[in-house]
Amino acid sequence: MQKVFFVTSLFTSSGKTLFTLGLLNSLKESVVSFKTGPDFIDPLFHKKITGKKGYNLDSFFLDGPELKKHFLTAAAGYPNIVIEGAMGVLDGIKKGYASCDDVAYQLGLPVILLIESYPSIHTMGAVIKGVMSSMKSSVSAVIITKSRSQKLFDLQKEDILNSTGIEKIFRFPYDEALTVKSRHLGLDTSCNEIVKIAESSARIIKENMDLSCLCTEIPELSQTVLPESTYEKTVAIASDEAFLFFYHENIEFFQKCGYRPVFFSPIKDSIPPDADMYYLPGGYPELYAKQLSANKPMLRSLYELCTSEKPVLAECGGFMYLGNSIQEYPMVGFFDVSSSMKPSMQGNFGYQNIKIKNSDHTYKGHEFHYAQMSYGEKPNALKITMESSKKTSVEGLLKQKTLGSFTHFYFRSSKKDDALWLYL
């Protein structure tokens, strides 16, 4: 049997990531990890602890059967599976679609529900009971986080049991030293203390609860032995401190399409490797704009690539990089656009249905950025329909065979077994 730990919370900022890191540290030799929703950052944290790539589980990107197939394939062969939910358990699109609860329901798994302790006894049980009445999935255990008092916890535990019937209720004590730093777009990916934080969290978990009481056992999934991939082409992928927001599923999709992935650093390398196509994902180019701008050989090489007949796909930060400038720093200059950073979210935030110019089928993606872009040329690349509002607009730029937009594509969401760059 395989053991699944599906961690979610009533509300965001309840210590879910901290608890998940502790779980991963406890199980790291034998665990595979997932994050619900479109988030890039938490899977990066997972990898820092386990040394293994983390996957996403998103019921907007993939429908029920495809989502379950993805989960079972990625989890096969691992004794332990940890899933970290996004935001609050019911937070998603309208009526809970694409929420953590929706993913758990689609996979047929119960969740471990975290709730931050506050000075109340009877309210907590009532709140949990109310949320459970709106959930499609079930709750196997409750963990009260940031708990400052054993006495208060004991009273809360009794009330939650009486209100909900849940017997597995545990305490995760407050520790002011355990803080994962944040910055715009999410948690700080450069946090060098993350391993120590995960170790401390694992210690607290061990002292206060039994992991065997938290997991859900599922029949063991046998690992499918796939034939060795044969690569006819190569895709060069920007990957360093500035460009780190990409789905591992997208890399696997490249491989499925016959592309061998190779990686390069726009910050440190002089030129990109020779390849059949190029992929510049999102990240934090604004934080490394000075270094990116100073690497003139890379800027010149990428400009030449964009004017060639080779496909180039640039998402969000990669799109900004191909423009004239980020803040005051000159960039590649292929697209006549300039980017500046703002204190709040910009653009079409949220899930997107996407049609590419000259294509008759759709992809799904997500947009989330604080960059504001000034356009010197008219958007012409993508017809975007926002999933939540159904608002439609034309976004992104397609020039020669280079496509740039703020959209992060999830390649597997296409209903056709082909790749978007075939349309460039």
Secondary structure, 3 states (H helix, E strand, C coil): CEEEEEEEECCCCCCHHHHHHHHHHHHHHHEEEEEECCCCHHHHHHHHHHCCCCEEECCCCCCHHHHHHHHHHHHCCCCEEEEECCCCCCCCCHHHCCCHHHHHHHHCCCEEEEEECCCCCHHHHHHHHHHHHHCCCCEEEEEEEEECCHHHHHHHHHHHHHHHCCCCEEEEECCCCCCCCEECCEECCCCCCHHHHHHHHHHHHHHHCCHHHHCEEECCCCCCCCCCCCCCEEEEEECCCCEEECCHHHHHHHHHCCEEEEEECCCCCCCCCCCCEEEECEECHHHHHHHHHHCHHHHHHHHHHHCCCCCEEEECHHHHHCCCEECCEECCCCCCEEEEEEEEEEEEEEEEEEEECCCCCEEEEEEEEEEEEEECCCCCCEEEEECCCCCEEEECEEECCEEEECCEEEHHHCCCCCCHHHHC
